[in-house]
Amino acid sequence: MKATKTTLKNGIRLVTIPIADAPTATVLVLVETGSKYEDKRINGLSHFLEHMCFKGTTNRPSALDITKELDGLGAQYNAFTGQEYTGYYAKGEASRLAKLLDIVSDIYLNSTLPADEIEKEKGVIVQEINMYEDMPHRHVHDVFMNLLYGDQPAGWNIAGTPEIVRSLTREDFMAYRGKQYVPEATIVVVAGAIDPRTVKADVQKLFAGVSAGKKGGKKKVLDKQSAPAARIEKRETDQTHLVLGVRAKPVTHPDHFVLEVLAGILGGGMSSRLFQRIRTELGAAYYVRAWNDASTDHGIFGVSVGAGNEQTKDVVRATLEEMARLTREPVSREELEKVKMYLTGHLYLELESSDSLANFYGMQEVLTKEMLSAKDTATRIRAVTPEDIRRVAKSIFKDTTLNLALIGPFEKESEFLSLLTFPK
């Protein structure tokens, strides 16, 4: 199983990952655009366009024509939008690959974007926004991003706001797609029981008529902070959902894998430090997670917790104590080895299917332009030392870059701001 990248004459990048004897194949088309490529007037358009690409093409005039054909193939299919990428995929029986490739390429290249469908889909998008706002464990991450980045693309909701969504026109869609969905920004990933030569010939044929154009850019993220910050969204909930985090490093930074291991130490599995401290010892939460979220030009290291309301402040204090401990005390070789085994083991478990492999290699091409194999990734994880952990912890765990967002029955941000300092 080896990933191979080929740049076609028209600039489209093709990534093939043959998997011997795999029962399935996945087609994933990625485009290097997302909400960071929007201005405020069209915030949410990247995500809305993703929806609209399933509403009919020149070859399959209606949404039903598309879904009926995919369902008839027994396929799994969907699309997704992030700040820096949008993806369309279908996964099915390997013998049906040619048809899957034809459908996904048609969705990507030939969507007609009917004006009447845009108007109807506005209601769907608004309800999607409302749905996620009603899920505090998810919405708190939107609150956190806005706290960090404010009124710039990195701080906006990927789906936009109901007001902006309702204002968008077909002309907005056409202009944005023409500017962003260009060959140089397009990556076609095909994984599974495939013949790379046949796939290349099919992709060249299907994408032959793609119009060339210079891709639209994005503004650099303003990533500055000089004092701790807190944001509360008051709700009468039975549980407080919080994110406590700091500014970290972009995905291409040399310490990226150190940060991944650092997250594993704090929140990787039921034996991790924060799980043991907050859930097992304090009995204060059901879920506790630590994560490193790295983009091309900024990064965040955070902890997410769903805590009992009366124990929220204890959870904040305990999290800060565990973070600070990593700046003072070296991690034991035994604990570090356990975390590395956890991370590499989960890496391999997550790459057992054609769709997970397509996503693994495709997202690397979008974000880093360096496609590491699972083995290469595991090697970099294993290379992290206790000295690396302490050095990076000291570099990111600083009072001046601390941020806390929470949703719960609280009003005064000052009560929590006073907690935002790392124990010495």
Secondary structure, DSSP 8 states (H G I E B T S, - for coil): ---EEEE-TTS-EEEEEE-TT-SEEEEEEEES--GGG--GGGTTHHHHHHHHTTS-BSSS-SHHHHHHHHHHTT-EEEEEE-SS-EEEEEEEEGGGHHHHHHHHHHHHHHB---HHHHHHHHHHHHHHHHHHHT-HHHHHHHHHHHHHH-SSGGGS-TT--HHHHHH--HHHHHHHHHHHS-GGGEEEEEEES--HHHHHHHHHHHTTT----------------SS-EEEEEE---SEEEEEEEEE---TTSTTHHHHHHHHHHHHSSTTSHHIIIIIIIS--EEEEEEEEEE-SS-EEEEEEEEEEGGGHHHHHHHHHHHHHHHHHS---HHHHHHHHHHHHHHHHHTTSSHHHHHHHHHHHHHHTS----HHHHHHHHHT--HHHHHHHHHHH--GGGEEEEEEES---HHHHHTT-S---
